[in-house]
Amino acid sequence: MWLIEFVDGHLHGISFPLQTTFCLIGNKEVTKENQLSVPEYLPSNTELDFAVENQVCVVKGLLRGDKPKKLVANRIYTFKGLHFFLFKEGNRSPQLRRLRLKQYAPMIVLSLLLNIGLAYGCFTFFQSQQQASFGEYLRQLDTAFIKNGKLHVFDKSIREQLPDYWQDNLQLVESDQYLRTTQFDIDLISSYTGEHIKGKLVPQEDRDQIYIDTYEADNQIMRLFGEHGLTFSQQNGYWFVSDYAEAAQTLNRAGLGLFVKQLRSNDTWSENIATSEFPYSIFYSTTSGRYIYDQQGRYWEGSTVPHLGVIQSISRDKVVFKDNQNTRVYFINR
């Protein structure tokens, strides 16, 4: 025997036997047997006629045009908000999962959207908090810098204000004996002239050093020459002095013997010949003759050299020429 059972509403769980025919109507008055009035679901003049034909249940009114529709056992059918299913006696197994999914789908979707919105709101709030915190951390760091994967800070109080997960990558610089810059680009300027000063940056393990030529050696040499009454001038990296022997002895006594090779005798009445103007090689001997030479030939003392004049003398440190009334001297770079 077939039975029809209703799902949800005030008819939930109620079942009726379906022997041959059964009818659900929307009218409030029942005029025939095997009729059930459900006006709260069906409009007036609406009927669902169930019948059993050859052990198969069919219904009219579920499809347009009163076409009969075969019903499948335990499948949930919905019409005008009325949910029901048919089953054979002893074989009740309604397929409620699909119905419940349809019923609760809007709620599930709404709940999902609310959860997504809540998650997005929490994420946005957390991200804004992180950005604000990160900006505050950067402000606190001030002149800190990153080197070799470590964040170097100069103030212990800053380190204490940063979060714990930053501590493993922090290194406190406690030394106060060096200058600290607020920027990585540094311009060296003379306080006297305001001009740019050349310097060389030399990285050290715990600091950077800037090497600047302060010309201390030049200042010391000039002071020594002045104290010993030597007249001097500096040209092309050489010191031209009035007394070569005295100047050399003075530098050696002061521990500046390294600069003796830069000394040259200075004749106040002579003109210095630049190296670029002297394309000759020099042969000097204390036992034999002395001369200068190039590919064209040799020039002995007393010879006339083109563009330079007559060779007056060739010594260890210079060659002296006489050009008309002018004396010209080429100092040998020893």
C-alpha positions in Angstrom: 0.0 0.0 0.0 1.2 3.5 -0.8 1.2 6.3 1.7 1.6 10.0 1.4 3.4 12.0 4.1 3.9 15.7 4.6 7.0 17.5 5.5 7.2 20.8 7.5 4.3 23.0 8.6 1.4 21.9 10.8 1.1 18.7 8.6 4.6 17.6 9.3 4.8 13.9 10.0 1.2 13.2 9.1 0.7 10.4 6.6 -2.4 9.2 4.8 -3.0 5.9 3.0 -3.3 6.0 -0.8 -5.3 3.0 -1.8 -6.7 4.1 -5.2 -7.2 7.9 -5.1 -6.5 10.8 -2.9 -7.0 14.6 -3.5 -5.6 17.7 -2.0 -7.8 20.8 -2.5 -7.6 24.5 -1.8 -11.3 24.9 -1.0 -12.3 24.9 2.6 -15.3 22.6 2.0 -14.7 18.9 1.3 -17.3 17.5 -1.1 -15.9 14.0 -1.8 -14.3 11.2 0.0 -10.5 10.9 0.1 -10.1 14.7 0.0 -8.0 16.8 2.3 -8.5 20.6 2.4 -5.3 22.6 2.8 -6.4 26.2 2.1 -3.3 27.5 3.9 -1.2 26.1 1.1 -3.3 25.8 -2.0 -5.4 28.5 -3.6 -9.2 27.9 -4.0 -10.2 25.8 -7.0 -6.8 24.1 -7.0 -6.5 20.4 -6.7 -3.9 17.7 -6.7 -5.3 14.3 -7.6 -3.3 11.3 -6.7 -4.0 7.8 -8.1 -2.5 4.4 -8.1 -2.3 2.9 -11.6 -0.6 -0.5 -12.1 1.3 -0.1 -8.8 2.6 3.3 -9.9 1.5 6.6 -8.3 0.6 9.5 -10.5 -0.6 13.0 -9.8 -2.6 15.5 -11.8 -2.3 19.2 -11.2 1.4 19.2 -10.6 2.1 19.9 -14.2 0.4 22.4 -16.5 -2.6 21.1 -18.5 -3.4 18.5 -15.9 -0.9 16.2 -17.4 -0.3 13.2 -15.1 3.1 13.0 -13.5 4.6 9.7 -12.3 5.9 10.0 -8.8 9.1 8.4 -7.5 9.0 6.8 -4.1 10.6 8.8 -1.2 11.4 11.8 -3.4 10.4 15.1 -1.9 7.9 17.1 -4.0 7.1 20.8 -3.5 3.9 22.6 -4.7 2.7 26.0 -3.5 4.9 25.6 -0.4 3.5 22.2 0.4 6.2 19.5 0.8 5.3 15.8 0.6 6.6 12.4 -0.5 5.1 9.0 -1.2 6.4 5.7 -0.1 5.3 2.1 0.0 4.4 0.7 3.4 7.5 -0.7 5.1 9.9 1.2 2.8 9.9 4.7 4.1 13.2 6.6 3.3 12.5 10.2 2.4 15.3 12.1 0.6 15.3 15.1 2.9 18.9 16.2 2.3 18.1 18.0 -1.0 15.0 19.6 0.6 16.9 20.9 3.6 19.6 22.2 1.3 17.1 24.2 -0.7 15.4 25.4 2.5 18.6 26.5 4.2 20.5 27.6 1.1 19.7 31.3 1.5 20.6 31.1 5.2 23.9 29.3 4.4 24.7 31.8 1.7 23.9 34.7 4.0 25.9 33.2 6.8 28.8 32.6 4.4 28.6 36.2 3.1 28.5 37.5 6.7 31.5 35.4 7.6 33.4 36.6 4.6 32.5 40.2 5.4 33.5 39.7 9.0 36.8 38.1 8.0 37.5 40.9 5.5 36.7 43.5 8.1 38.9 41.8 10.7 41.7 41.5 8.1 41.4 45.1 7.1 41.4 46.3 10.7 44.3 44.1 11.5 46.2 45.3 8.5 45.5 48.9 9.3 46.7 48.3 12.9 49.8 46.6 11.5 50.5 49.5 9.2 50.0 52.0 12.0 52.3 50.0 14.3 54.9 49.6 11.7 54.9 53.3 11.0 55.3 54.0 14.7 58.2 51.5 14.9 59.9 53.2 12.0 59.5 56.6 13.7 61.0 55.2 16.8 64.0 53.7 14.9 65.0 57.2 13.7 68.6 56.8 12.5 68.8 53.0 12.8 70.2 51.1 9.8 70.3 47.6 8.4 73.6 45.8 7.9 74.3 42.1 7.4 70.7 41.2 8.1 70.7 43.0 11.4 68.9 46.2 12.4 71.4 48.4 14.3 69.9 50.8 16.8 71.7 53.4 19.0 69.3 53.9 21.8 68.6 51.1 24.3 65.1 52.5 25.1 64.2 52.1 21.4 65.0 48.4 21.6 62.8 48.0 24.6 59.8 49.6 22.8 60.0 47.2 19.8 58.0 43.9 19.8 59.7 40.7 20.9 59.8 39.2 17.5 62.1 42.0 16.4 64.6 41.4 19.1 66.4 38.5 17.5 67.3 40.7 14.5 68.4 43.8 16.5 71.9 44.8 17.5 72.5 47.7 19.9 75.4 50.1 19.0 76.6 51.3 22.4 79.7 53.2 21.4 79.5 57.0 21.6 83.0 58.0 20.6 82.3 58.3 16.8 80.2 60.8 14.8 76.8 59.6 13.8 75.2 60.7 10.6 71.5 61.1 9.9 71.9 60.3 6.2 74.0 57.9 4.2 75.2 60.5 1.7 77.9 62.7 3.2 79.5 65.8 1.6 82.9 66.8 3.0 83.2 70.6 3.1 86.2 72.8 4.2 85.1 75.0 7.1 87.7 77.6 5.8 86.9 77.9 2.1 83.5 76.1 1.9 84.9 74.1 -1.0 84.3 70.3 -1.5 87.1 68.1 0.0 88.0 64.8 -1.5 87.8 61.8 0.9 88.0 58.0 0.8 85.5 55.8 2.6 87.1 52.7 4.3 84.5 50.3 5.8 85.5 48.8 9.2 83.8 46.0 11.1 81.9 48.3 13.5 82.2 51.7 11.7 83.2 53.4 8.5 86.3 55.6 8.3 86.8 58.6 6.1 90.3 59.3 5.0 91.0 62.9 4.2 94.4 64.4 3.1 95.1 67.2 5.5 98.6 67.9 4.1 100.1 67.4 7.5 103.4 66.3 6.0 103.6 69.3 3.7 102.8 71.6 6.7 105.6 70.0 8.8 108.1 70.2 5.9 107.4 73.9 5.4 107.7 74.5 9.1 111.1 72.8 9.3 112.4 74.6 6.2 111.3 77.9 7.7 112.9 77.2 11.0 116.3 76.4 9.3 116.2 79.5 7.1 115.7 77.6 3.8 113.9 79.1 0.9 111.7 76.7 -0.9 108.9 76.2 -3.4 106.8 73.2 -4.4 106.1 72.3 -8.0 104.8 69.2 -9.6 105.3 67.2 -6.4 108.9 68.3 -5.8 110.5 70.6 -3.2 112.9 73.1 -4.7 115.2 74.3 -1.9 118.1 76.8 -1.6 120.4 74.3 0.1 119.8 70.7 -0.9 122.2 69.2 1.7 120.8 71.2 4.6 117.2 70.4 3.5 118.0 66.6 3.3 119.7 66.6 6.7 116.8 68.5 8.2 114.2 66.0 6.9 116.2 63.0 8.0 116.6 64.4 11.6 112.8 64.9 11.7 112.0 61.4 10.6 110.9 62.5 7.2 113.6 60.8 5.2 110.9 59.4 2.9 110.6 62.9 1.3 114.3 63.4 0.6 113.8 62.0 -2.9 111.4 64.8 -3.6 114.1 67.5 -3.0 115.6 69.5 -5.8 118.2 72.3 -5.7 116.7 75.6 -6.5 118.5 78.3 -8.5 116.5 81.5 -8.1 118.1 82.8 -11.4 117.3 79.7 -13.5 114.3 78.4 -15.3 113.1 74.9 -14.6 112.7 72.6 -17.6 109.7 70.3 -17.5 110.1 66.6 -18.1 107.8 66.9 -21.1 110.4 69.3 -22.6 113.4 67.0 -22.0 113.2 64.0 -24.3 116.7 62.8 -23.6 118.5 60.1 -21.6 121.4 61.0 -19.4 124.8 59.2 -19.1 126.7 60.2 -15.9 130.1 58.9 -14.8 132.7 60.3 -12.4 135.6 58.7 -14.3 134.6 59.3 -17.9 132.6 61.8 -19.9 129.0 62.9 -19.2 126.4 63.4 -21.9 122.8 63.3 -22.8 121.5 61.4 -25.8 118.6 60.4 -27.9 118.1 58.5 -31.3 119.7 61.5 -33.1 123.0 61.4 -31.3 124.9 62.5 -28.2 125.3 65.9 -26.6 128.4 66.4 -24.4 129.1 69.3 -22.0 129.6 72.4 -24.1 127.3 71.0 -26.9 124.3 73.0 -28.2 121.0 71.1 -27.7 118.1 72.3 -29.9 115.5 74.4 -28.1 117.4 74.0 -24.8 120.8 75.8 -25.2 124.4 75.0 -24.5 125.1 72.3 -21.9 127.0 74.0 -19.0 127.2 71.0 -16.7 125.8 67.5 -16.0 125.7 66.4 -12.4 123.9 63.7 -10.4 120.7 65.7 -9.9 120.5 68.2 -12.7 121.6 69.3 -16.2 122.3 73.1 -16.6 121.9 74.8 -20.0 122.7 78.3 -21.1 120.3 79.8 -23.5 121.5 83.3 -24.5 121.4 85.1 -21.2 119.0 82.7 -19.5 120.0 79.7 -17.4 117.8 76.7 -17.7 117.9 73.7 -15.4 116.5 70.2 -15.8 116.3 68.4 -12.4 116.8 64.7 -12.6 114.1 62.6 -10.9 116.0 60.3 -8.7 
